[in-house]
Amino acid sequence: MPNLVNVTEEIVYGLVRFLLHGPEYQTFCHCESCELEITAHALNKMPSYYVTTNTARDEAFKRLKTPENIQQINRQIILSIYAVGKECNHNS
Ligand SMILES: [Zn+2]
């Protein structure tokens, strides 16, 4: 079944959840709306990568998940965590 998927989005969302639940960002809000807000903020700063088949998705994952690329994405996510965290008022 063909399906429209942004591989960048899948990678970024996974990394956002991973980073937010790691020890370094314990003080930031972990609520679902912050998770999504951080993901959206980071995604708006980077190119999307759309595919329509599972084969293309696997290939895109391989191509995008290089250590250098992940490092660059993580850097943007950290900026986004700080940018969104400043505005969050979910954790009273
Ligand atoms: Zn929140």
PDB file of the backbone (N, CA, C, O) and the ligand in Angstrom, with CONECT records:
HET     ZN  A 101       1
ATOM      1  N   MET A   1       0.842  -1.207   0.000  1.00  0.00           N
ATOM      2  CA  MET A   1       0.000   0.000   0.000  1.00  0.00           C
ATOM      3  C   MET A   1       0.874   1.253   0.000  1.00  0.00           C
ATOM      4  O   MET A   1       1.637   1.475   0.940  1.00  0.00           O
ATOM      5  N   PRO A   2       0.767   2.067  -1.041  1.00  0.00           N
ATOM      6  CA  PRO A   2       1.556   3.304  -1.024  1.00  0.00           C
ATOM      7  C   PRO A   2       1.054   4.248   0.072  1.00  0.00           C
ATOM      8  O   PRO A   2      -0.131   4.267   0.406  1.00  0.00           O
ATOM      9  N   ASN A   3       1.963   5.007   0.607  1.00  0.00           N
ATOM     10  CA  ASN A   3       1.647   5.851   1.753  1.00  0.00           C
ATOM     11  C   ASN A   3       2.624   7.024   1.748  1.00  0.00           C
ATOM     12  O   ASN A   3       3.821   6.838   1.525  1.00  0.00           O
ATOM     13  N   LEU A   4       2.116   8.232   1.994  1.00  0.00           N
ATOM     14  CA  LEU A   4       2.980   9.403   1.973  1.00  0.00           C
ATOM     15  C   LEU A   4       3.634   9.587   3.341  1.00  0.00           C
ATOM     16  O   LEU A   4       2.959   9.851   4.336  1.00  0.00           O
ATOM     17  N   VAL A   5       4.953   9.444   3.372  1.00  0.00           N
ATOM     18  CA  VAL A   5       5.679   9.513   4.646  1.00  0.00           C
ATOM     19  C   VAL A   5       6.851  10.481   4.515  1.00  0.00           C
ATOM     20  O   VAL A   5       7.598  10.439   3.537  1.00  0.00           O
ATOM     21  N   ASN A   6       7.002  11.349   5.504  1.00  0.00           N
ATOM     22  CA  ASN A   6       8.170  12.213   5.567  1.00  0.00           C
ATOM     23  C   ASN A   6       9.188  11.539   6.488  1.00  0.00           C
ATOM     24  O   ASN A   6       9.024  11.512   7.708  1.00  0.00           O
ATOM     25  N   VAL A   7      10.236  10.998   5.877  1.00  0.00           N
ATOM     26  CA  VAL A   7      11.224  10.230   6.656  1.00  0.00           C
ATOM     27  C   VAL A   7      11.937  11.134   7.660  1.00  0.00           C
ATOM     28  O   VAL A   7      12.257  10.701   8.767  1.00  0.00           O
ATOM     29  N   THR A   8      12.182  12.378   7.279  1.00  0.00           N
ATOM     30  CA  THR A   8      12.796  13.325   8.212  1.00  0.00           C
ATOM     31  C   THR A   8      11.945  13.450   9.471  1.00  0.00           C
ATOM     32  O   THR A   8      12.470  13.494  10.584  1.00  0.00           O
ATOM     33  N   GLU A   9      10.631  13.506   9.285  1.00  0.00           N
ATOM     34  CA  GLU A   9       9.723  13.636  10.421  1.00  0.00           C
ATOM     35  C   GLU A   9       9.841  12.437  11.365  1.00  0.00           C
ATOM     36  O   GLU A   9       9.878  12.601  12.585  1.00  0.00           O
ATOM     37  N   GLU A  10       9.901  11.233  10.792  1.00  0.00           N
ATOM     38  CA  GLU A  10      10.015  10.032  11.631  1.00  0.00           C
ATOM     39  C   GLU A  10      11.312  10.043  12.431  1.00  0.00           C
ATOM     40  O   GLU A  10      11.328   9.714  13.617  1.00  0.00           O
ATOM     41  N   ILE A  11      12.390  10.423  11.766  1.00  0.00           N
ATOM     42  CA  ILE A  11      13.688  10.451  12.450  1.00  0.00           C
ATOM     43  C   ILE A  11      13.690  11.520  13.539  1.00  0.00           C
ATOM     44  O   ILE A  11      14.119  11.265  14.664  1.00  0.00           O
ATOM     45  N   VAL A  12      13.209  12.722  13.201  1.00  0.00           N
ATOM     46  CA  VAL A  12      13.230  13.828  14.155  1.00  0.00           C
ATOM     47  C   VAL A  12      12.337  13.535  15.359  1.00  0.00           C
ATOM     48  O   VAL A  12      12.727  13.795  16.498  1.00  0.00           O
ATOM     49  N   TYR A  13      11.159  13.004  15.119  1.00  0.00           N
ATOM     50  CA  TYR A  13      10.240  12.715  16.226  1.00  0.00           C
ATOM     51  C   TYR A  13      10.859  11.679  17.174  1.00  0.00           C
ATOM     52  O   TYR A  13      10.760  11.807  18.394  1.00  0.00           O
ATOM     53  N   GLY A  14      11.494  10.656  16.600  1.00  0.00           N
ATOM     54  CA  GLY A  14      12.168   9.642  17.415  1.00  0.00           C
ATOM     55  C   GLY A  14      13.271  10.250  18.267  1.00  0.00           C
ATOM     56  O   GLY A  14      13.405   9.931  19.448  1.00  0.00           O
ATOM     57  N   LEU A  15      14.061  11.131  17.657  1.00  0.00           N
ATOM     58  CA  LEU A  15      15.171  11.743  18.381  1.00  0.00           C
ATOM     59  C   LEU A  15      14.678  12.715  19.452  1.00  0.00           C
ATOM     60  O   LEU A  15      15.264  12.797  20.531  1.00  0.00           O
ATOM     61  N   VAL A  16      13.607  13.448  19.160  1.00  0.00           N
ATOM     62  CA  VAL A  16      13.044  14.380  20.146  1.00  0.00           C
ATOM     63  C   VAL A  16      12.617  13.609  21.390  1.00  0.00           C
ATOM     64  O   VAL A  16      12.939  13.999  22.512  1.00  0.00           O
ATOM     65  N   ARG A  17      11.890  12.513  21.184  1.00  0.00           N
ATOM     66  CA  ARG A  17      11.428  11.714  22.326  1.00  0.00           C
ATOM     67  C   ARG A  17      12.607  11.155  23.104  1.00  0.00           C
ATOM     68  O   ARG A  17      12.612  11.161  24.335  1.00  0.00           O
ATOM     69  N   PHE A  18      13.610  10.669  22.372  1.00  0.00           N
ATOM     70  CA  PHE A  18      14.798  10.097  23.005  1.00  0.00           C
ATOM     71  C   PHE A  18      15.520  11.156  23.844  1.00  0.00           C
ATOM     72  O   PHE A  18      15.860  10.914  25.002  1.00  0.00           O
ATOM     73  N   LEU A  19      15.750  12.331  23.248  1.00  0.00           N
ATOM     74  CA  LEU A  19      16.491  13.379  23.955  1.00  0.00           C
ATOM     75  C   LEU A  19      15.718  13.903  25.161  1.00  0.00           C
ATOM     76  O   LEU A  19      16.282  14.104  26.237  1.00  0.00           O
ATOM     77  N   LEU A  20      14.419  14.120  24.967  1.00  0.00           N
ATOM     78  CA  LEU A  20      13.600  14.685  26.048  1.00  0.00           C
ATOM     79  C   LEU A  20      13.529  13.755  27.256  1.00  0.00           C
ATOM     80  O   LEU A  20      13.388  14.213  28.390  1.00  0.00           O
ATOM     81  N   HIS A  21      13.627  12.454  27.011  1.00  0.00           N
ATOM     82  CA  HIS A  21      13.553  11.508  28.122  1.00  0.00           C
ATOM     83  C   HIS A  21      14.921  11.137  28.654  1.00  0.00           C
ATOM     84  O   HIS A  21      15.034  10.339  29.585  1.00  0.00           O
ATOM     85  N   GLY A  22      15.969  11.713  28.066  1.00  0.00           N
ATOM     86  CA  GLY A  22      17.318  11.480  28.560  1.00  0.00           C
ATOM     87  C   GLY A  22      17.611  12.349  29.769  1.00  0.00           C
ATOM     88  O   GLY A  22      16.818  13.223  30.119  1.00  0.00           O
ATOM     89  N   PRO A  23      18.749  12.112  30.408  1.00  0.00           N
ATOM     90  CA  PRO A  23      19.074  12.806  31.666  1.00  0.00           C
ATOM     91  C   PRO A  23      19.324  14.312  31.485  1.00  0.00           C
ATOM     92  O   PRO A  23      19.140  15.081  32.428  1.00  0.00           O
ATOM     93  N   GLU A  24      19.741  14.738  30.285  1.00  0.00           N
ATOM     94  CA  GLU A  24      20.139  16.131  30.107  1.00  0.00           C
ATOM     95  C   GLU A  24      18.977  17.123  30.082  1.00  0.00           C
ATOM     96  O   GLU A  24      19.157  18.307  30.367  1.00  0.00           O
ATOM     97  N   TYR A  25      17.785  16.633  29.739  1.00  0.00           N
ATOM     98  CA  TYR A  25      16.670  17.562  29.554  1.00  0.00           C
ATOM     99  C   TYR A  25      15.519  17.289  30.518  1.00  0.00           C
ATOM    100  O   TYR A  25      14.361  17.590  30.227  1.00  0.00           O
ATOM    101  N   GLN A  26      15.860  16.717  31.664  1.00  0.00           N
ATOM    102  CA  GLN A  26      14.869  16.388  32.693  1.00  0.00           C
ATOM    103  C   GLN A  26      14.058  17.601  33.138  1.00  0.00           C
ATOM    104  O   GLN A  26      12.887  17.482  33.499  1.00  0.00           O
ATOM    105  N   THR A  27      14.701  18.774  33.108  1.00  0.00           N
ATOM    106  CA  THR A  27      14.027  19.958  33.633  1.00  0.00           C
ATOM    107  C   THR A  27      13.005  20.519  32.645  1.00  0.00           C
ATOM    108  O   THR A  27      12.188  21.368  33.002  1.00  0.00           O
ATOM    109  N   PHE A  28      13.055  20.034  31.390  1.00  0.00           N
ATOM    110  CA  PHE A  28      12.099  20.534  30.400  1.00  0.00           C
ATOM    111  C   PHE A  28      10.808  19.722  30.455  1.00  0.00           C
ATOM    112  O   PHE A  28      10.801  18.557  30.853  1.00  0.00           O
ATOM    113  N   CYS A  29       9.724  20.361  30.048  1.00  0.00           N
ATOM    114  CA  CYS A  29       8.421  19.698  30.045  1.00  0.00           C
ATOM    115  C   CYS A  29       8.432  18.524  29.050  1.00  0.00           C
ATOM    116  O   CYS A  29       8.967  18.639  27.947  1.00  0.00           O
ATOM    117  N   HIS A  30       7.838  17.407  29.456  1.00  0.00           N
ATOM    118  CA  HIS A  30       7.797  16.207  28.620  1.00  0.00           C
ATOM    119  C   HIS A  30       6.399  15.940  28.073  1.00  0.00           C
ATOM    120  O   HIS A  30       6.157  14.862  27.532  1.00  0.00           O
ATOM    121  N   CYS A  31       5.486  16.875  28.196  1.00  0.00           N
ATOM    122  CA  CYS A  31       4.110  16.597  27.787  1.00  0.00           C
ATOM    123  C   CYS A  31       4.033  16.407  26.269  1.00  0.00           C
ATOM    124  O   CYS A  31       4.929  16.809  25.527  1.00  0.00           O
ATOM    125  N   GLU A  32       2.945  15.788  25.835  1.00  0.00           N
ATOM    126  CA  GLU A  32       2.804  15.443  24.424  1.00  0.00           C
ATOM    127  C   GLU A  32       2.791  16.687  23.547  1.00  0.00           C
ATOM    128  O   GLU A  32       3.340  16.676  22.446  1.00  0.00           O
ATOM    129  N   SER A  33       2.163  17.766  24.028  1.00  0.00           N
ATOM    130  CA  SER A  33       2.120  18.957  23.172  1.00  0.00           C
ATOM    131  C   SER A  33       3.501  19.586  23.031  1.00  0.00           C
ATOM    132  O   SER A  33       3.814  20.138  21.977  1.00  0.00           O
ATOM    133  N   CYS A  34       4.334  19.516  24.066  1.00  0.00           N
ATOM    134  CA  CYS A  34       5.706  20.022  23.931  1.00  0.00           C
ATOM    135  C   CYS A  34       6.523  19.146  22.988  1.00  0.00           C
ATOM    136  O   CYS A  34       7.290  19.648  22.166  1.00  0.00           O
ATOM    137  N   GLU A  35       6.349  17.825  23.116  1.00  0.00           N
ATOM    138  CA  GLU A  35       7.051  16.904  22.217  1.00  0.00           C
ATOM    139  C   GLU A  35       6.751  17.237  20.765  1.00  0.00           C
ATOM    140  O   GLU A  35       7.653  17.311  19.931  1.00  0.00           O
ATOM    141  N   LEU A  36       5.469  17.439  20.474  1.00  0.00           N
ATOM    142  CA  LEU A  36       5.064  17.736  19.101  1.00  0.00           C
ATOM    143  C   LEU A  36       5.511  19.135  18.680  1.00  0.00           C
ATOM    144  O   LEU A  36       5.913  19.352  17.537  1.00  0.00           O
ATOM    145  N   GLU A  37       5.435  20.077  19.614  1.00  0.00           N
ATOM    146  CA  GLU A  37       5.842  21.454  19.327  1.00  0.00           C
ATOM    147  C   GLU A  37       7.333  21.514  18.988  1.00  0.00           C
ATOM    148  O   GLU A  37       7.734  22.200  18.048  1.00  0.00           O
ATOM    149  N   ILE A  38       8.138  20.800  19.749  1.00  0.00           N
ATOM    150  CA  ILE A  38       9.581  20.753  19.493  1.00  0.00           C
ATOM    151  C   ILE A  38       9.849  20.102  18.141  1.00  0.00           C
ATOM    152  O   ILE A  38      10.689  20.571  17.373  1.00  0.00           O
ATOM    153  N   THR A  39       9.127  19.011  17.854  1.00  0.00           N
ATOM    154  CA  THR A  39       9.291  18.319  16.572  1.00  0.00           C
ATOM    155  C   THR A  39       8.929  19.252  15.418  1.00  0.00           C
ATOM    156  O   THR A  39       9.659  19.323  14.428  1.00  0.00           O
ATOM    157  N   ALA A  40       7.817  19.963  15.535  1.00  0.00           N
ATOM    158  CA  ALA A  40       7.390  20.884  14.473  1.00  0.00           C
ATOM    159  C   ALA A  40       8.412  22.007  14.296  1.00  0.00           C
ATOM    160  O   ALA A  40       8.764  22.364  13.172  1.00  0.00           O
ATOM    161  N   HIS A  41       8.881  22.556  15.408  1.00  0.00           N
ATOM    162  CA  HIS A  41       9.858  23.649  15.366  1.00  0.00           C
ATOM    163  C   HIS A  41      11.124  23.188  14.643  1.00  0.00           C
ATOM    164  O   HIS A  41      11.643  23.898  13.782  1.00  0.00           O
ATOM    165  N   ALA A  42      11.620  21.997  14.995  1.00  0.00           N
ATOM    166  CA  ALA A  42      12.846  21.474  14.374  1.00  0.00           C
ATOM    167  C   ALA A  42      12.608  21.162  12.899  1.00  0.00           C
ATOM    168  O   ALA A  42      13.460  21.456  12.060  1.00  0.00           O
ATOM    169  N   LEU A  43      11.452  20.566  12.573  1.00  0.00           N
ATOM    170  CA  LEU A  43      11.174  20.178  11.186  1.00  0.00           C
ATOM    171  C   LEU A  43      11.079  21.392  10.262  1.00  0.00           C
ATOM    172  O   LEU A  43      11.424  21.309   9.084  1.00  0.00           O
ATOM    173  N   ASN A  44      10.615  22.505  10.794  1.00  0.00           N
ATOM    174  CA  ASN A  44      10.508  23.712   9.977  1.00  0.00           C
ATOM    175  C   ASN A  44      11.875  24.285   9.621  1.00  0.00           C
ATOM    176  O   ASN A  44      11.981  25.154   8.756  1.00  0.00           O
ATOM    177  N   LYS A  45      12.906  23.806  10.277  1.00  0.00           N
ATOM    178  CA  LYS A  45      14.265  24.299  10.017  1.00  0.00           C
ATOM    179  C   LYS A  45      15.056  23.374   9.108  1.00  0.00           C
ATOM    180  O   LYS A  45      16.213  23.660   8.800  1.00  0.00           O
ATOM    181  N   MET A  46      14.458  22.268   8.670  1.00  0.00           N
ATOM    182  CA  MET A  46      15.225  21.335   7.851  1.00  0.00           C
ATOM    183  C   MET A  46      14.397  20.814   6.682  1.00  0.00           C
ATOM    184  O   MET A  46      13.167  20.849   6.719  1.00  0.00           O
ATOM    185  N   PRO A  47      15.085  20.325   5.633  1.00  0.00           N
ATOM    186  CA  PRO A  47      14.344  19.853   4.462  1.00  0.00           C
ATOM    187  C   PRO A  47      13.561  18.581   4.772  1.00  0.00           C
ATOM    188  O   PRO A  47      14.039  17.722   5.513  1.00  0.00           O
ATOM    189  N   SER A  48      12.372  18.458   4.215  1.00  0.00           N
ATOM    190  CA  SER A  48      11.593  17.231   4.368  1.00  0.00           C
ATOM    191  C   SER A  48      12.108  16.206   3.355  1.00  0.00           C
ATOM    192  O   SER A  48      12.798  16.555   2.398  1.00  0.00           O
ATOM    193  N   TYR A  49      11.761  14.935   3.582  1.00  0.00           N
ATOM    194  CA  TYR A  49      12.181  13.869   2.672  1.00  0.00           C
ATOM    195  C   TYR A  49      11.030  12.887   2.541  1.00  0.00           C
ATOM    196  O   TYR A  49      10.879  11.964   3.343  1.00  0.00           O
ATOM    197  N   TYR A  50      10.224  13.107   1.513  1.00  0.00           N
ATOM    198  CA  TYR A  50       9.017  12.291   1.344  1.00  0.00           C
ATOM    199  C   TYR A  50       9.271  11.047   0.513  1.00  0.00           C
ATOM    200  O   TYR A  50      10.015  11.074  -0.467  1.00  0.00           O
ATOM    201  N   VAL A  51       8.631   9.945   0.928  1.00  0.00           N
ATOM    202  CA  VAL A  51       8.654   8.703   0.162  1.00  0.00           C
ATOM    203  C   VAL A  51       7.239   8.130   0.154  1.00  0.00           C
ATOM    204  O   VAL A  51       6.382   8.545   0.934  1.00  0.00           O
ATOM    205  N   THR A  52       7.010   7.168  -0.743  1.00  0.00           N
ATOM    206  CA  THR A  52       5.666   6.581  -0.835  1.00  0.00           C
ATOM    207  C   THR A  52       5.665   5.062  -0.697  1.00  0.00           C
ATOM    208  O   THR A  52       4.596   4.455  -0.629  1.00  0.00           O
ATOM    209  N   THR A  53       6.842   4.438  -0.654  1.00  0.00           N
ATOM    210  CA  THR A  53       6.881   2.977  -0.509  1.00  0.00           C
ATOM    211  C   THR A  53       7.818   2.592   0.630  1.00  0.00           C
ATOM    212  O   THR A  53       8.687   3.370   1.025  1.00  0.00           O
ATOM    213  N   ASN A  54       7.632   1.388   1.148  1.00  0.00           N
ATOM    214  CA  ASN A  54       8.486   0.895   2.228  1.00  0.00           C
ATOM    215  C   ASN A  54       9.938   0.762   1.808  1.00  0.00           C
ATOM    216  O   ASN A  54      10.848   1.047   2.586  1.00  0.00           O
ATOM    217  N   THR A  55      10.153   0.321   0.556  1.00  0.00           N
ATOM    218  CA  THR A  55      11.514   0.176   0.054  1.00  0.00           C
ATOM    219  C   THR A  55      12.219   1.523   0.043  1.00  0.00           C
ATOM    220  O   THR A  55      13.359   1.641   0.494  1.00  0.00           O
ATOM    221  N   ALA A  56      11.537   2.534  -0.472  1.00  0.00           N
ATOM    222  CA  ALA A  56      12.124   3.867  -0.523  1.00  0.00           C
ATOM    223  C   ALA A  56      12.357   4.400   0.892  1.00  0.00           C
ATOM    224  O   ALA A  56      13.314   5.132   1.143  1.00  0.00           O
ATOM    225  N   ARG A  57      11.460   4.019   1.815  1.00  0.00           N
ATOM    226  CA  ARG A  57      11.582   4.462   3.198  1.00  0.00           C
ATOM    227  C   ARG A  57      12.852   3.866   3.831  1.00  0.00           C
ATOM    228  O   ARG A  57      13.614   4.571   4.492  1.00  0.00           O
ATOM    229  N   ASP A  58      13.063   2.568   3.620  1.00  0.00           N
ATOM    230  CA  ASP A  58      14.261   1.911   4.149  1.00  0.00           C
ATOM    231  C   ASP A  58      15.522   2.554   3.591  1.00  0.00           C
ATOM    232  O   ASP A  58      16.484   2.796   4.318  1.00  0.00           O
ATOM    233  N   GLU A  59      15.504   2.828   2.286  1.00  0.00           N
ATOM    234  CA  GLU A  59      16.671   3.437   1.650  1.00  0.00           C
ATOM    235  C   GLU A  59      16.921   4.835   2.195  1.00  0.00           C
ATOM    236  O   GLU A  59      18.064   5.220   2.442  1.00  0.00           O
ATOM    237  N   ALA A  60      15.833   5.598   2.382  1.00  0.00           N
ATOM    238  CA  ALA A  60      15.971   6.959   2.900  1.00  0.00           C
ATOM    239  C   ALA A  60      16.522   6.935   4.321  1.00  0.00           C
ATOM    240  O   ALA A  60      17.363   7.761   4.676  1.00  0.00           O
ATOM    241  N   PHE A  61      16.053   5.994   5.133  1.00  0.00           N
ATOM    242  CA  PHE A  61      16.574   5.859   6.500  1.00  0.00           C
ATOM    243  C   PHE A  61      18.075   5.647   6.468  1.00  0.00           C
ATOM    244  O   PHE A  61      18.827   6.296   7.195  1.00  0.00           O
ATOM    245  N   LYS A  62      18.501   4.719   5.604  1.00  0.00           N
ATOM    246  CA  LYS A  62      19.933   4.420   5.497  1.00  0.00           C
ATOM    247  C   LYS A  62      20.707   5.662   5.074  1.00  0.00           C
ATOM    248  O   LYS A  62      21.784   5.948   5.598  1.00  0.00           O
ATOM    249  N   ARG A  63      20.143   6.393   4.121  1.00  0.00           N
ATOM    250  CA  ARG A  63      20.837   7.554   3.589  1.00  0.00           C
ATOM    251  C   ARG A  63      20.883   8.704   4.598  1.00  0.00           C
ATOM    252  O   ARG A  63      21.873   9.430   4.683  1.00  0.00           O
ATOM    253  N   LEU A  64      19.784   8.860   5.368  1.00  0.00           N
ATOM    254  CA  LEU A  64      19.696  10.017   6.271  1.00  0.00           C
ATOM    255  C   LEU A  64      20.328   9.763   7.633  1.00  0.00           C
ATOM    256  O   LEU A  64      20.737  10.701   8.317  1.00  0.00           O
ATOM    257  N   LYS A  65      20.407   8.480   8.031  1.00  0.00           N
ATOM    258  CA  LYS A  65      20.898   8.192   9.377  1.00  0.00           C
ATOM    259  C   LYS A  65      22.417   8.024   9.435  1.00  0.00           C
ATOM    260  O   LYS A  65      22.910   7.076  10.046  1.00  0.00           O
ATOM    261  N   THR A  66      23.148   8.921   8.816  1.00  0.00           N
ATOM    262  CA  THR A  66      24.600   8.902   8.952  1.00  0.00           C
ATOM    263  C   THR A  66      24.939   9.630  10.249  1.00  0.00           C
ATOM    264  O   THR A  66      24.183  10.497  10.688  1.00  0.00           O
ATOM    265  N   PRO A  67      26.067   9.285  10.863  1.00  0.00           N
ATOM    266  CA  PRO A  67      26.427   9.948  12.125  1.00  0.00           C
ATOM    267  C   PRO A  67      26.471  11.475  11.999  1.00  0.00           C
ATOM    268  O   PRO A  67      26.039  12.188  12.905  1.00  0.00           O
ATOM    269  N   GLU A  68      26.995  11.971  10.876  1.00  0.00           N
ATOM    270  CA  GLU A  68      27.096  13.432  10.707  1.00  0.00           C
ATOM    271  C   GLU A  68      25.709  14.067  10.628  1.00  0.00           C
ATOM    272  O   GLU A  68      25.451  15.116  11.219  1.00  0.00           O
ATOM    273  N   ASN A  69      24.830  13.408   9.887  1.00  0.00           N
ATOM    274  CA  ASN A  69      23.480  13.950   9.724  1.00  0.00           C
ATOM    275  C   ASN A  69      22.712  13.920  11.048  1.00  0.00           C
ATOM    276  O   ASN A  69      22.026  14.882  11.393  1.00  0.00           O
ATOM    277  N   ILE A  70      22.829  12.814  11.784  1.00  0.00           N
ATOM    278  CA  ILE A  70      22.152  12.699  13.075  1.00  0.00           C
ATOM    279  C   ILE A  70      22.665  13.769  14.027  1.00  0.00           C
ATOM    280  O   ILE A  70      21.896  14.373  14.775  1.00  0.00           O
ATOM    281  N   GLN A  71      23.967  13.994  13.991  1.00  0.00           N
ATOM    282  CA  GLN A  71      24.560  15.006  14.854  1.00  0.00           C
ATOM    283  C   GLN A  71      23.998  16.392  14.541  1.00  0.00           C
ATOM    284  O   GLN A  71      23.702  17.182  15.438  1.00  0.00           O
ATOM    285  N   GLN A  72      23.860  16.664  13.244  1.00  0.00           N
ATOM    286  CA  GLN A  72      23.320  17.944  12.807  1.00  0.00           C
ATOM    287  C   GLN A  72      21.844  18.093  13.213  1.00  0.00           C
ATOM    288  O   GLN A  72      21.410  19.162  13.643  1.00  0.00           O
ATOM    289  N   ILE A  73      21.096  17.012  13.067  1.00  0.00           N
ATOM    290  CA  ILE A  73      19.683  17.036  13.455  1.00  0.00           C
ATOM    291  C   ILE A  73      19.560  17.227  14.968  1.00  0.00           C
ATOM    292  O   ILE A  73      18.730  18.006  15.435  1.00  0.00           O
ATOM    293  N   ASN A  74      20.390  16.511  15.727  1.00  0.00           N
ATOM    294  CA  ASN A  74      20.367  16.654  17.184  1.00  0.00           C
ATOM    295  C   ASN A  74      20.651  18.093  17.612  1.00  0.00           C
ATOM    296  O   ASN A  74      20.045  18.607  18.553  1.00  0.00           O
ATOM    297  N   ARG A  75      21.574  18.725  16.910  1.00  0.00           N
ATOM    298  CA  ARG A  75      21.922  20.110  17.235  1.00  0.00           C
ATOM    299  C   ARG A  75      20.694  21.017  17.071  1.00  0.00           C
ATOM    300  O   ARG A  75      20.421  21.873  17.912  1.00  0.00           O
ATOM    301  N   GLN A  76      19.962  20.810  15.968  1.00  0.00           N
ATOM    302  CA  GLN A  76      18.755  21.608  15.739  1.00  0.00           C
ATOM    303  C   GLN A  76      17.685  21.294  16.781  1.00  0.00           C
ATOM    304  O   GLN A  76      16.996  22.196  17.259  1.00  0.00           O
ATOM    305  N   ILE A  77      17.546  20.025  17.131  1.00  0.00           N
ATOM    306  CA  ILE A  77      16.531  19.639  18.116  1.00  0.00           C
ATOM    307  C   ILE A  77      16.818  20.309  19.458  1.00  0.00           C
ATOM    308  O   ILE A  77      15.899  20.777  20.132  1.00  0.00           O
ATOM    309  N   ILE A  78      18.085  20.354  19.841  1.00  0.00           N
ATOM    310  CA  ILE A  78      18.441  20.979  21.120  1.00  0.00           C
ATOM    311  C   ILE A  78      18.070  22.465  21.100  1.00  0.00           C
ATOM    312  O   ILE A  78      17.557  22.992  22.087  1.00  0.00           O
ATOM    313  N   LEU A  79      18.332  23.139  19.971  1.00  0.00           N
ATOM    314  CA  LEU A  79      17.905  24.548  19.842  1.00  0.00           C
ATOM    315  C   LEU A  79      16.392  24.643  19.990  1.00  0.00           C
ATOM    316  O   LEU A  79      15.885  25.553  20.645  1.00  0.00           O
ATOM    317  N   SER A  80      15.677  23.709  19.383  1.00  0.00           N
ATOM    318  CA  SER A  80      14.214  23.727  19.430  1.00  0.00           C
ATOM    319  C   SER A  80      13.698  23.430  20.832  1.00  0.00           C
ATOM    320  O   SER A  80      12.697  24.005  21.258  1.00  0.00           O
ATOM    321  N   ILE A  81      14.374  22.535  21.554  1.00  0.00           N
ATOM    322  CA  ILE A  81      13.961  22.231  22.932  1.00  0.00           C
ATOM    323  C   ILE A  81      14.030  23.517  23.766  1.00  0.00           C
ATOM    324  O   ILE A  81      13.127  23.806  24.551  1.00  0.00           O
ATOM    325  N   TYR A  82      15.096  24.271  23.586  1.00  0.00           N
ATOM    326  CA  TYR A  82      15.229  25.525  24.339  1.00  0.00           C
ATOM    327  C   TYR A  82      14.205  26.561  23.884  1.00  0.00           C
ATOM    328  O   TYR A  82      13.611  27.258  24.707  1.00  0.00           O
ATOM    329  N   ALA A  83      14.000  26.660  22.561  1.00  0.00           N
ATOM    330  CA  ALA A  83      13.055  27.652  22.035  1.00  0.00           C
ATOM    331  C   ALA A  83      11.638  27.365  22.511  1.00  0.00           C
ATOM    332  O   ALA A  83      10.931  28.282  22.928  1.00  0.00           O
ATOM    333  N   VAL A  84      11.214  26.105  22.456  1.00  0.00           N
ATOM    334  CA  VAL A  84       9.854  25.737  22.866  1.00  0.00           C
ATOM    335  C   VAL A  84       9.737  25.735  24.376  1.00  0.00           C
ATOM    336  O   VAL A  84       8.725  26.163  24.930  1.00  0.00           O
ATOM    337  N   GLY A  85      10.787  25.247  25.045  1.00  0.00           N
ATOM    338  CA  GLY A  85      10.771  25.165  26.506  1.00  0.00           C
ATOM    339  C   GLY A  85      10.513  26.508  27.157  1.00  0.00           C
ATOM    340  O   GLY A  85       9.843  26.597  28.186  1.00  0.00           O
ATOM    341  N   LYS A  86      11.056  27.560  26.540  1.00  0.00           N
ATOM    342  CA  LYS A  86      10.880  28.910  27.081  1.00  0.00           C
ATOM    343  C   LYS A  86       9.415  29.329  27.078  1.00  0.00           C
ATOM    344  O   LYS A  86       8.957  30.074  27.944  1.00  0.00           O
ATOM    345  N   GLU A  87       8.696  28.827  26.079  1.00  0.00           N
ATOM    346  CA  GLU A  87       7.300  29.255  25.937  1.00  0.00           C
ATOM    347  C   GLU A  87       6.321  28.320  26.631  1.00  0.00           C
ATOM    348  O   GLU A  87       5.148  28.655  26.796  1.00  0.00           O
ATOM    349  N   CYS A  88       6.796  27.155  27.037  1.00  0.00           N
ATOM    350  CA  CYS A  88       5.876  26.163  27.613  1.00  0.00           C
ATOM    351  C   CYS A  88       5.407  26.574  28.992  1.00  0.00           C
ATOM    352  O   CYS A  88       6.205  26.973  29.840  1.00  0.00           O
ATOM    353  N   ASN A  89       4.101  26.474  29.210  1.00  0.00           N
ATOM    354  CA  ASN A  89       3.597  26.678  30.564  1.00  0.00           C
ATOM    355  C   ASN A  89       2.653  25.540  30.929  1.00  0.00           C
ATOM    356  O   ASN A  89       1.662  25.740  31.631  1.00  0.00           O
ATOM    357  N   HIS A  90       2.972  24.350  30.446  1.00  0.00           N
ATOM    358  CA  HIS A  90       2.155  23.179  30.752  1.00  0.00           C
ATOM    359  C   HIS A  90       2.474  22.606  32.122  1.00  0.00           C
ATOM    360  O   HIS A  90       1.590  22.115  32.825  1.00  0.00           O
ATOM    361  N   ASN A  91       3.774  22.675  32.499  1.00  0.00           N
ATOM    362  CA  ASN A  91       4.125  22.146  33.822  1.00  0.00           C
ATOM    363  C   ASN A  91       4.018  23.261  34.849  1.00  0.00           C
ATOM    364  O   ASN A  91       4.892  24.120  34.957  1.00  0.00           O
ATOM    365  N   SER A  92       2.957  23.226  35.575  1.00  0.00           N
ATOM    366  CA  SER A  92       2.636  24.314  36.498  1.00  0.00           C
ATOM    367  C   SER A  92       3.607  24.318  37.673  1.00  0.00           C
ATOM    368  O   SER A  92       3.498  25.164  38.561  1.00  0.00           O
TER     369      SER A  92
HETATM  370 ZN    ZN A 101       4.603  20.964  27.970  1.00  0.00          ZN2+
END
